[in-house]
Amino acid sequence: MQQAVRKVVIAGGGTAGWMTAALLRKVLPKDVSIQLIESEDIGIVGVGEATIPPIQIFNQYLGLDEKDFLRETNATIKLAIKFENWRRVGESYFHTFGAPGANMGFCSFQHYWLRAKQQGLQESLWDFDLNYLCCKQGVFNKINTPNPIFEMQYAYHFDSGLYGQYLRKIAENAGVKRTEGIIDKVKQDTQSGDVQALQLQSGEQIDGDLFIDCSGMRGLLIKQTLGVEYEDWHHYLPANSALAMPSERMQQTLPYTRSIAHANGWQWRIPLTHRNGNGIVYSSDYCSDDEAYQTLTNNLDSKALDEPRKITFTTGRTARQWHKNVVAIGLSSGFLEPLESTSIHLIQSGIVRLLKLFPNQGIQPATVEAYNAESKHEFETVRDFIILHYHVNERQDSDFWRDMRSMPVPHRLQQKIALFNQAGGIFNDQNDIFRDASWLQVMMGQGIMPQDYHPAALALPSDLLTETLQKIRAAKHQPMEKMLQHDEFLARYTAN
Ligand SMILES: Cc1cc2nc3c(=O)[nH]c(=O)nc-3n(C[C@H](O)[C@H](O)[C@H](O)COP(=O)(O)OP(=O)(O)OC[C@H]3O[C@@H](n4cnc5c(N)ncnc54)[C@H](O)[C@@H]3O)c2cc1C
């Protein structure tokens, strides 16, 4: 019998550390102690402001009051990402959290839309999506509906540093012990190699049964101590640098993230209630820091509040995210550039996976294998989705975009593109964070127009097809009457 897990030690108190501490404390019985070590001298990565909708489930599970959460983290509502200049300079499209139209029977909406388009339909796919309609008008409201066709999926933009602090309060109140200090040495069992204890600079020694490495990109336990290799994906995603720079808030807060492609990378703009988060992501193989700085500062829409901060990274993943008695969560487990705001979600799903497989009676090889297989698949599907944005482009203005277009891509992605190209088909991969509607919008937005549609779309006679689409469109427009300007919603909703 392996050693039962009664003491969990979390190394690191960034977003990953405090999300892990708060959720583990909420779920695990009290006879499992949780201790977190962090160092204010080292600090946190301090970026990461856009999320995807499952964050709501995480917050609800912790029992966070949404209004309180919005106030504490200076959050705004996120309905979509607007991709500008990604397919061609001057063009844009939205990847919303909604879904265009409604699926009917066996047949997904895009097939009906493709057929109607051939019959002369003028409206774009997005005209049938409530999230898009709200983005166009800068509005939002919470709608209460029993009909999923009206449901509006949303996420948040927030200050992840403040989110960490908010969760810290909750976790400490619930009994997580926090220790301030720099981890200086890691003690391992001479036989098994398992981590036994973390020694701080102060000399204090903290032992545990299970260690969660939330130490950021350095991977203090998983990489530096256990020597787990890093799978480098820069051949697919060459960006390795970012400059992050806050600027003054805009007069009107948009309910979406902007992702603006430039000649050698892309720029984000994330609206918070007190400022905008901005940054540029680029590859040093194609662009110098000075050029990136110029591009970023030339394209800020409001006054800069600070000098840019440079962050370097290698896109990829830690080959085994659970090894021996160490589980890596957060940046220590890998990093995919922030194009689709997936890092905080990958933290969330890593914690949930760990909880599902929690080794109460001791760590078994089958548990570790299951955790690692699922994590690998999840990271790879996110990677492929991100590659799609770069690979399917028609830009002619730089070697960067030409190289992204001609590079070989993973087989799974090739298949997805071929299937969609042929007849608008999309298959769902288990553990893929992004569902059909996401793939649909990005494939269509990047310019893949299917050559045909599914024959099931022929089941409706022509006149009924037109009428059905108009009814769906009207139904999607109906909730617009209840929408408020985004700022007005935030002010009213968080007022009490
Ligand atoms: C440019 C950029 C943009 C991003 N944008 C987004 C986004 O929009 N959306 C999103 O979801 N994610 C985004 N991310 C990712 C997001 O920032 C991270 O996933 C998130 O902040 C989690 O970081 P972390 O907690 O793993 O690491 P960190 O924040 O680096 O925390 C590491 C912790 O470990 C502690 N530590 C390290 N070494 C020691 C030691 N020796 N002793 C004691 N303590 C130690 C540190 O003090 C700190 O508390 C972005 C990342 C980058 C680089």
The ligand as an ORCA input file, in Angstrom:
! r2SCAN-3c Opt
* xyz 0 1
  C       2.017     37.370    -21.945
  C       1.041     36.514    -21.224
  C      -0.322     36.775    -21.320
  C      -1.247     35.962    -20.675
  N      -2.569     36.196    -20.838
  C      -3.465     35.312    -20.338
  C      -4.852     35.487    -20.539
  O      -5.314     36.462    -21.126
  N      -5.681     34.539    -20.045
  C      -5.234     33.439    -19.365
  O      -6.034     32.575    -18.994
  N      -3.921     33.302    -19.102
  C      -3.040     34.186    -19.575
  N      -1.708     34.019    -19.318
  C      -1.273     32.953    -18.431
  C      -1.492     33.342    -16.968
  O      -0.795     34.530    -16.676
  C      -1.015     32.236    -16.043
  O      -1.575     31.028    -16.450
  C      -1.436     32.488    -14.639
  O      -1.075     33.745    -14.200
  C      -0.854     31.453    -13.706
  O       0.478     31.677    -13.432
  P       1.154     30.760    -12.322
  O       0.406     30.914    -11.044
  O       1.313     29.385    -12.857
  O       2.621     31.363    -12.190
  P       3.158     32.696    -11.476
  O       2.197     33.795    -11.545
  O       4.523     32.922    -12.046
  O       3.307     32.298     -9.943
  C       4.403     31.556     -9.476
  C       4.388     31.562     -7.953
  O       5.438     30.730     -7.492
  C       6.169     31.422     -6.493
  N       7.548     30.912     -6.472
  C       8.339     30.643     -7.536
  N       9.550     30.209     -7.113
  C       9.495     30.190     -5.763
  C      10.427     29.845     -4.742
  N      11.673     29.424     -5.007
  N      10.024     29.959     -3.467
  C       8.771     30.405     -3.146
  N       7.862     30.735     -4.066
  C       8.222     30.640     -5.354
  C       6.067     32.886     -6.905
  O       6.327     33.732     -5.818
  C       4.598     32.944     -7.331
  O       3.784     33.079     -6.188
  C      -0.778     34.861    -19.912
  C       0.582     34.631    -19.772
  C       1.491     35.431    -20.428
  C       2.955     35.134    -20.278
*
